[in-house]
Amino acid sequence: MGKDSDSSDVVSCSSTSSVDSPPWPFSIKGKSSDVPVPRGKAAQEINDLLGQIQDTEVSFGGLAYLLPILPGLSVTDVGTVALPLRGEMVERLKLQASEDGPQSWVIPADQVAMANPEWERGIQMLCAFSADKMGYKDIALRPRLAKVIVRGPQGSRERQLETAAGRCVATLVVQPPAEYSGGDYIVSQDGKASDARYELGVAAAAFRPHYVVYSADSSCRVERVTSGYQFALEYQLFLLSHVPWDCKKRASTLLLGKLAEAVGQLKGRPDDTDNLVDAPTSHSPEKDSSETDEDYGVLMYVLSKPYNRQDIEKNGSEALSSVDRDRFLFLKDANTLLPPGKHLTFYFASSYFSTEQKDTKEFVAWHLMTGSLLGNGTPGVLFNSLNVLNPDNKSLGQLWNNNSKSERFGCGRFAIVMWPYASDILNAMYLMGIASAIPIILKRDYLSHSTVRELLKNDMLRYYHFARAVQASKPPIRLLLLCEKLVSTIIQLDDVKLVTSFFKKYFDLLREEEKTEFLPSLAMLARKFEWRYAGRSILVAIECRLHETSLNRALTLAESLCDIPPARAALTIFAVEKAQSLCRVRPDALAFSQNMGLLWKNAIASGNTSTFLSVKNLVAQINPKHLGGIVREISKYIDATSAPEHQATLASIAWTRRQWLINEILICKKPFTWQVPDTNFPHSADILAFLQAGTRSLVISDISSMSDARFLAAIISQKIQASLSITADRLGQQAVVRITKTGGHFDSRRLEIPTYLAEIQRLGQLLPLNENTNTGNTKIPKSAIATKRPRLEEPEVINIE
């Protein structure tokens, strides 16, 4: 894996422009007849040990090719038994048998003899074959005939666990040629989801022997025979006396120890299990020239058969079966004998191909062993450095079960990729991409120095793929948590140079709401490093296209860093600039900002006269109508000990607000007045009557369209001089003009007068005594133009048809 073959952040892929010679899955190169061999002593030893883990079965059966057709079986006082059994022979055998249930009989083994010498040799070979399949590799099992069973129509056997005593490890049922139907053997074992069924009464049963083997810890039942006669010889398979009873366990323990020793020889870097004391170095999975193949371990075990992707994603490693499951558990158990840093870490990788124009591309999707998808769908690195394990010594053609290269298009296969835990993060970064490696990184309690420096290394191609993965990921990648973890480690590293790299590579990819959530970590950086070194990066980081968001971030940070004067001053200046930009767009925006009080507070605390005057000018631009909340906020930070200029500024703002309140009271106390210099307009008589009446609103209907209603509303607005709301509206399907009185008695602001008076009283406490004048005797001037008092007893609404 060279430096020029960086990973995508989601998957790894390779491509070739030759459709006639596409790569094998996982970019393995070679001919169909080539046999992959792992590189390095440690990998070869692991491969050999895995090869000793074969598919052990608790039950199996079928046609007994190792046995002669006829055993030459004879029974005491009966003679040679003709096969397949017929009714007359069964009647003779019953005389020497004991009943074993309805239509079932058992003949003791001591009354049976085999005349065919090939039969015993065949039984020995079948016994050796069975021992190997059951995991007793190179361990002989001794067969002993236990009984002969005859079952007629309706004969069966209930489920029962084998109770053979002593050193019996399995039961071998051999059926010489027989003609019958039904009588299937059903074998069960604890922990198995389904039973194994063996149909021995098939058509070929009349011409060749068949067999079933099941372990001693299994239970077996025989279904009802429906016709004919079932004839079976039941053997018990014993361990020899010199073989330990727990030989399988002992052999497994020995193999496990050897495997752990071989795995321990694999080397990984950087070591994320050590304390944060390693030197600042940069590593990649590309091997140094001084290293051998066994110094660095990224191993891949291709699963022996295809697996359904949905099963893997749902059940993870629990979806594995037979030898794949046994080998994975064997590798997993080896971890228990190793220190944490040497533990193997496992991942599923699945390979599939797609053809775009003339290029064939391979994609590799990565999964945790729980089945969770880490990434999928974007091209990435070649698998040049994967060390392929081939415990079954298969050729490439056998490995993929494809004889034609063209069949490889569309194939999907899984492999288990593994490496030492100590190099987990770095390998995940290069093989899966940074985005896919984030869940792995977040599981770590801490990161090594070299890992953090590798994460922050300036690599434009890797950054490009990472940025694309972050933008395309659904659900969103947990980038905020990664940034928080990186900041914690950068602070431990005490390297200010990494701060700039961090902001460029990771912080800039955060969503705006995540950047705001990240403010506590920015405060941590500012506290660790001097503001003159980290301040510029932090100010750039809190910048946002929304001026109000930038303002809020700056003030929040200023509060967090209030004990660091340079940081507080710089952040306050930044906040003032953003406030000025905001007010240029919306002059009254600060009136509704929750942080106006903090802006005032930090402007005072900065000690910078220019900054304070800028804030004062910003407040002066605000409409007095909106100054109420601002006065409440800034008054929290002014008291008798405040500087005179600060007290005077607050008094000026309070006086402005107070005057506005007084004027509002005077205006809304005026009576409703109106003037109509020209009465030559539609509905004038009705409107004049409405103006003289005490009703609040008038609805003019009988208007043909909304355009006519708008035209009439415009004419009325020009002809009448009064406090009115005149609007074109709809009443159901009909266009209308609605006229509402808004002055005098009808002024809704009159409801606010008690509130206004209370606020005037509070504001008076903020003013010097010579400005705190009494407005109790203020006169409300009379209107001089055509004043009419409303008659309150008239109806509220008049409708004119």
N, C-alpha and C positions, 0 to 999 in steps of 0.2 A: 504494500500500500504506500505508494509514493506521495510526496507532498502535493504533487500536481493532480492527484485524484481524490480531491476532497469530497466529503459526503454531502449529500442533500440532507436536510434536516428531517426527512421523513423516511425515505427508503434508500436502499442501495441498488444500483443497476449497472449493467454493462450493455454495450451495443456492438453490432458488427454490421458492415454494409453488405456482406455476402449472404444472400438468402440460402444459397446452396450449402453453406457450411456454418450453421448457427452454433453458438456455444451450448454446452451442456448446462443443465440447471446449476445455479450458483457459480457460473462462469468457469467451471472446470473445463480444461482443455484436454483433448486427446481423442483417439480413435475409439470405436465401440468396443474393441477387444482389449484396450488398455485397462490395467488394474491400478487404481489409485493406491499409493503407499504413503503413509504419514512420514513427515520429515522429523528427524531428531530422535535421540534415544528415549527420552521420556515419553514422547507421543507414541512411539512404536510400542513401548511397553504397555501403555494404557490401551492401545489398540489390541494387543495380544490378550490382555486380561479380559477385555470386553468380549473378545471372541470366545472365551471360555464360558460366557453366560449365554446359554442357548435357550430356546423356547421350551420351558418345562411345562408339561401338561399333566393335569390330574386325572384325565380320562381321554381315551382315544380308542379307535377300533376300525374295522373294515375287513377287506378280503385278506386272508392269511396266506400270502404267497410263499412264505417260508415253510409251510407244512405240506406234506403229501396229501393227496385227495382223501385217502382212506387210512384210518389208524390201525385197522385190523383189530378192532376192539372186541373183547369177549368178556362174558359175565359168568361167574360161577353158577353151575347147574343150568345155565341157559345156552352157553357156547357162543360162537361168533354171532355178533349182532349185525344183521343186514341193514344197510343204510341206503336211502332214507327210511325212517321207521314206518312200518305199517301196523294196522290195528292188531293183527295176530301176534306180532313180535312184542308189542306193548303189553298185551295180556300176559305173556310169558315173563316179561321183566317185572311186572307188578308183584310176582311171587317172591322176588328177591329184594323188593324195595319197601320202604316205609312211606306212608302218606305224609305229604307236606302241604296240606291244604287241598281244597277242591280241585280235582283233576291235575294234581301235582304230586310227583313221587321222587324220592331220593334214593339212589343206590350207593351204599358205602364204597369208599375208594378201595378197601382191601378185597372187594369182590370183583374188581375190574382189572383187566390186563390188556396191553397193547402188543400185538404181534408184529407190527411193522416197525423195524428198527429206525427207519427214517423219521418216524413220528417223534421219538424222544429227542433226536438231534434237532429237528425242526422246533420243538418246544424250547430247547436250550437257546437257539438263535433268536426265537421270538422273545424270550425272556431277556436276553442281552439287549435287544433292540428296545424293549419297553423300559429297561433300566436307564438307558441313555436318554430317552425322551422324558422320563420323569425326573431327570436331574442327577441320577446316580452315575455320573461319568466315571468310567474306568472302575466301577464297583460291580462285582458279580452278584446277581440275585439267584437264589436256589428255588426252583419251582417244586411244588408238592401237590399232587392231585388230592383234593379234599372230598369231592363227591361228584356223582353223575346225576343230572337232573332230567326228568321227563315231564313235559306238560302237554296235556291234551286240550281239546276245545273247552273254553271257559276257564282254563287254568291260568293263574297269574301269581304275582308275588307282591306283597305290600312293601312300601318303602321302609327300609331298615338300614341302620348304620352297621357297617361291618364290625364284628366283635372278635375277630381272629386274635388269639393270644400270642404272646412271645414276640418274635422279631419279624412278624409279617408286616410288610409295607404296602402291599397291593394285592388285588385279586385279578386273575386272568381267566376269562370265560372263553372257552373254545367251542365252537359249534361245528361238528362234522357235517357232511352233506345232509340236508333235511328239507322236507317240503311242508310248509305251513304258512299261515298268514296271521298278522297281528303279532303279539308277543314282543313288542319293541322294548329295549332296555333304556331306562331313563335314569341318568346319573346326576346327582346334585351335590354341591359343596357349599358350605357356609361362606358368605361373602360374594358369591357369584350371583349375578342378577338373573340369569336364566339357566335352565337345565340343558344337559347334553342328551340328545336322542340318537340311538343306534338301531337302525332297522336291519336286523339280521335275517329276516324272513323274505328277502328279495328273491327274484327269479333265479339268480346265480347260486343261491344257497343250496340248491339241490345238486350242484355239481362241484362246488369248491368249499373248503372250510372258511369260516369267518370267526372274528374274535372281537372281544371288548376287554380293555384294561382300565381299572379305576383304582385310585389310591385308597389306603386304609381309612383315611379320615373322610371319605365320601360316603354318601348313602345311595342305594340303588333300589329301584323297583322295576318289575316286569309287567307290562300291560297284558290284558287278557288275550289269550290265543283264540282266534276266531274259527280256525279250521286247521286240520292236520295235526302233526305232533312235533313239538319242539324238543330237541335233544342236545344237551350241552354238558361239557366237562369243565368243572370249576377248579382252577388251580390257585393255591396261595403262593405268593412270592416272598421269600425270606432273605434277610441279610445273613451272610455267613457269620459264624461265631466269632471270628477274629476281627470283624469289622465293627467299629464303635457304632452304637445306636444313633448317635448324633453326628454321623459322618458327614451328612450334607451340611449341617451347620458349621462343623469344623472346617470343611473345605471352603465354605463361603467366607468364614472368618479369616482364613489364611489368604484367600484371594483379596479380601477387602483390605487387609494390611498391606499387601503388595501394591494394590491400586493407590492407596493413600500415599505410600512412599513415592510412587511415580508421579502422582499429581503434585506432590510437594516439590518436585524438581522443576516444575513450570515456574517461570519468573514473570512478574508483572510490574509495571511502573505507571505512574508514580504510586507510592504506597499511601493510600488514603486512610489506612488504619493506624498510622503512626501519629505522633503529636505534630503540631505545626512548627516543625523546626528544620525542615529540609531546605536545601539551598535552592536559590532561584534558577531553575533549569527549565528547558523546553523539551518536551518529549512528544513523539508521535509513534504510532504503531510501526512505522518504517524501521527496520532493524539497523542498528549500527554495524559497520563493517567488521567490528571485532567480535560480534556476537554469533553464536551458532544457532541453528534452527530450534534447539531445545531450550535456549535461554529465554525465549519469548513464546507464550502459548495462547493462540486463538484457535481452538479446536472445533471441528464441526462433525457431528455424527448425523448422517442422513438416515432418517427413519426408514425402516424396512418395507413399509407399505404406505400407500396414500391414505390421508386422513381428511375427513370432511372439515372444511374451514369453520363452519358453524359449531361443530362439536368442540373444536379446539378453543374457539372464542368463548364458548359457554362453560366448558368443563376444565380447560387448561390441561395440565399434565394428567388429570384423572381420565382424559379421553384416550390415553395411550393404552395399548394392549400387548399381550404376548411378550415377545423378546424385547420390544422397545420399552415397555414398562419396566421389565426386569433390569435392563441395562441402565435406565435412568435412575431407578431406585438404588442400584449398585453404586453409581457415581455420587448420588446424593448422600448415601450412607458413608462414603469415604470422607466426606466433609467433617463428620463427627470426630474423626481421628486427627484432624489438622487444626492448626491455629487459625483464627479468623481471617487473617490476611491471605492465607493460602487456600481458603475455601474456593471451590469452583462456583461461579455464578452462571446461571443457565437462562437462555432465551430461545423462544421459537423463532425460526426464520422460514418464511414460505416463499417459494420461487414460482414465478409465472412469466410468460412471454407475451409480447404484443408486437404487431408489425405495423409500422408507420411508413408509408411510401415504400422505399427500398430498404429501410433499416429494420432490423430485428432487435428489440430491446427487451432485456430481462429486468424485472422488477422484483425486489425482495421486501416483503412486509415483515415487520418485527412485532413480536408479542412477548409479554411477560409470561412466565410459566403458569400464571393463573388464567391466562387466555386474554387478558386485556391488551388491546391493540395499542402499540406505542406509535406506529406511524405506517403510512401506506400511500403510494401513488406518485411520488416524485422521484426522478432519476438521482442516482448517487454514485458511490464509489465501486470500483471493481473489487472482486474478492481475491486479489492476488495473494494475500497473506493468510488466508484461511488454510489451516492444516487439516486435511480431510482424514477422518478415521474410517477405516474399512474393515471392521472386525470379521466380516464374513468373506473377505477376500474376493469380492465380486468385481467383474469388469464393469466399465461404464455402461455398456449395454444391459448387463444384468442388474446393475444398481438402479437404473431407471425403468427397467422392464419394457424397454423400447428397442426394437431392432432397426427401425428406420428413423433417421434424423428428423424427417419431416413430421413424425409423430410428436416431436417435442414441443411443437407449437401448441399453446393452450394447456400444456400439462401444468399441474400445480402440486408441488411436493413440499413437505415440511422437513426441516432439520433442526437439531438442537445444537446451538452454538454456545460455546462455554469458554470461560477464561478465568484467571484468578481474581478474587474479589479486590485485591489491591489495585488492579488496573481496570476496574469496572467502568469508572466514569470516562476515562480516556478512550478506551475501546468503544464504548457506546457513542461517544462524540464522533469518532472517525467512521465507524461502520453504520451507525443509524442517523447521525446528524445531531446537532445540539438540541434542536427542538424536541426530538424524540427522546433524547437523553435527560430532559428536564425532570420527569418523574423519578428517575434513578438518582439524580443529583439531590433532589429534595428529601430523599429518604436518609441521606447522610446527616449525622449530627454535626460534622465539620468537614472541611475540605482542606487538602494539602496545599501548600504554597504553589507547588509546580502545577497542580491542577487548575488553580485559580488563574495563574499566569497564562496557562494554555487557553483557558476560556476567554481571557481578555486579549489574546494575541491578535495583532492587526492582520487579518486575512480577509481580503475583500471578497473572494469567491465564496468562502464559507459564510461570510456575513450576508451575501446576496441570497444564498439558499435559505439561511436562517430567517431573514426578513420575509421572504416569500412564504415560508412555512407558517410563521406567526400570523401573517395577514390572512392566510387561507384556512387556518385551523378552525374547525367547528367540532366541539365547543372550543372556546378560546384557550390557548396555552396558558398555563399558570406562570406567566412571566413575572408577575409582581412578587411572588414568593421566591423565585430565583434571584431577583434583584436584591431583595432583603437579605438573603443568605450571602450573596456576593459582597454586599456592603459590610456585613459582620466580619467576613474573612479579610477584606481589604483593610479594615481597621486593625485587625490583629497583625496583618503584615506590616502596617505602618509605612506604606509606600504610596506617596501622593501621586506618583506618575500613573498608577493604576486607576486613579479617580477619573482622569480624562478619558481613558480607554473605556471605562465602564459606562460613562454617559453616552459616548458615541455608539457603542455596540449594543447596549441593552436598554438603557433608560429611554432612549429616543423611540423605541418600539412599543413602549407602554401606551395604553389608551389614556386619554386625558383624565378620566376619573381615577385611573390607577396612579397616575402621577401625583394627583392630589392625596391619595391614600399613602403615598410613599414619603410624604413630608417628614414624618418622624425619623426616617432613615437619613434624609438629607440633613436634618439637625444633628444626627450622630456624626456624620462626616464633617460638618462644620466645627463640631466640638473637638474632633480628633486632630484635624489639620488646621493650621493657621489660616485665617480668612484670606490673607493675601495670596495663598496658594490655591485654595479650593473655592474661594468666593466667586470667581468668574464662572466656573463650571456650574455652580449652584444657581447663579442668577440666570444663566442660559437655560438651565433645566426647568425653572419655574415659569418661563415665558410661555404664553399661550395666545392664540389668535383672538380669544375673548379677553378683552382688557380687564373685565371684572374678575374673571378667574385668576389672572395673573396677580391682580391687586389682593385678592383674598389669600392666595398662597404666600405672597410676600409678607403680609401682616401676620399670618399664622406662624411663619418661621421667625419673624421678628420677636414675637411673644416668646417662642421657645428659646430664643437666643438672647433674651433681654440682658443676660449677665455678660455678654460679649459685645462691648461697645462698637467695635468696627463692623461686626456683622449686623447689629441692629441698625446702625446708621446707614449702611449701604442698602439694606433691605427697605428701610423707610424711604430713602430717595427713590428707589425703584418703584415702590408703591405709589408715591406722589406722581411720578411720571405716568404710571398707568391710570391713575385717577384723572389726571389732566387730559389724557387721550380719551378716556371714557366720557368726560364732560364735553369734549368737543363734538362728540357724536350725539350725546343725550345730556343736555345741560343739567337736568334735574336727577340724573341717574344716582348720584351719591345720596340723595335724599332718601332713597329706598334701600341703600346698602346697609347690611348688618355690621359692617366693619368701619363705619365712619368714626365711631368712638375710638377704635384702635388706631386709626390713622392719626387722629388728633393726639392721642396719648403718646404714640411713638414720635410724632413730630416735636412735641414738647421735650420728650426724653432725649432726643438726638442732640439737643443743645445747638442746633444749626439754625440761625435766624432765617436764612433763606428758605429752608425747608418749611419752617413754621409759617412764614408769610405766604408760601405757595398754598398751604392748606387753608389759610385764612381767606385767600382770594377765591379758592374753590367754593367755600361756603358762601361767600358773598354773591356768587353767581346763581345760587339756588333761589327759586321762587319762595317768598315768605310763607306761602300757603303750605309748603312742605318742611318748614324749619322746626316744627314742634318736636319730632323725634330726635332731630340732630341736637337741639338744645338739651334735651334730657340726657343724651349720651355723653356729650362733651362736658356737661356740668359735673359728671362723676369724677372728672380728673382735675377740677379747679376748686380750690378752697382758699382760706385766708392766707395760707403760706405760699400760694402760687405767685409767680412773677407778676408785677403790675400790668405788663403788656398782655399777659395771658388773661388776667381778670378783665381788663378793658375790652379785649376782643369778645369774650363771652357776653359781657354786658351789651356790647353793640349788636350782637346777634339776637340776644333776648329782646332788646328794645325794638328791633325790626319786626320780630315776630309779634310782639305785643301790639304795636301799631296796626298791624294787619288784622289782628283779632278785633280791636276796637272799631276799625272801619267796617269789618264784616257785620258787627252788631248793629252799627248805625244804619247800614244799608238795608239789612233784613227787617229793621223796625219801621222802615218807611211804609206808608199805605200803598195799596195798589192804585196806580194812576195810568191814564192812557190818553192818547191823542189820535184823532182821525181827521187830518186836514182835508182829505178828499174822499168822499163816500161813494164815488162812481166806480164800483167794482162788484162783481157777483156776490150775492148773499150778504151785502153790506148791512141791510136792515136787521137780519137775524144776528149778525155778528155784533152790531151796536147794542142790541138788546142783551146779548150775552155779556158784553163788557160792563153794562150797567147792573147786571144781576149779580147775585152772590154765589153763583155756581162756579165750580172749578174748571170744568171742561165742556167742550162743544164738539159734536161730531157732525160733519157735513157729508151727507151721502148723495145719492142720485147723480153720481159722477160716472161717466161712461168707461173710463180707462185709467190706468195708473199714470200715464203720461199727462192726462188732463188734471189728475189730482195733484201731481207735482207742479204743474203750471199754476193752478189755483193757489197752492201753498206759497209759491213765490210771489204772486200778486199781493196776497194778504200781508205777507211779511213786509212788502214795500209800503203799503198803505197805512199800516197801523204802527204807532210808536208806543210800545208797552212791553212789560216783562211777560212774554208769552213763548210757549213752545208750539210751533206750527209744523206739522209733519204730514206727509202723504202716507197712507197706510191701507191695509186691507182688512175688511171685516167680513170674514167668510170668503165668498167669491166676489164681493163688492168692493170697489175702490172708494176710499173716503179720505177726507182731510180732518185731522184731529188737532184741535186748538186747546191748549192747557195753560191756565194762569200760573205763573211762577214767582210773582212778586207780591209784596205786602203780606196780607194775611195768609196767602197761599205759598209763601216762600218756605221751602222745607228746611232752610238753614235756621229758622226760628227754634227748631227742636234742639239745636246745638248750642243755643245761647248760654244755658247753665254750665255746659262744659267749657265754653269759651271764657266765661267769667272766672271759673275756677283756675284755668290756665293763666289768665291775666294776673290773678293774685299770686300764683307761684312764680311767674316771671318777675313780678315786682320785687321779690326777694333777691333776685340776681342783679338788680339795678342799683346804682348809687341813689341816695336819698333825694337829691335834687332832680332826678329824672323819674322818680317813682310817683308821678302825678295821679290825682284822684279823678277818675272819669265818671264818677257817680252823677254829676250834674250836667253831663253832656246833653245838649239839646238836639233833637232830631228835626231838621228843617222841613217846612211844609212844601208840598209841590205847588207850583204856581200855574200849572197848565191843566185845564179841564179835569180836575180831580173829581172822581165819583166814588162814593163809599159803596161797597157791595152790600146787597140785602141778603143776610145770611139765612133768612127763612126760606129762600127759593130752592128748587131742586138742584142737586149736584150736577147733573148732566142734561143738556138740551140736545135733542136730535132734530135735525132739519131735513125734511124730505123734499 
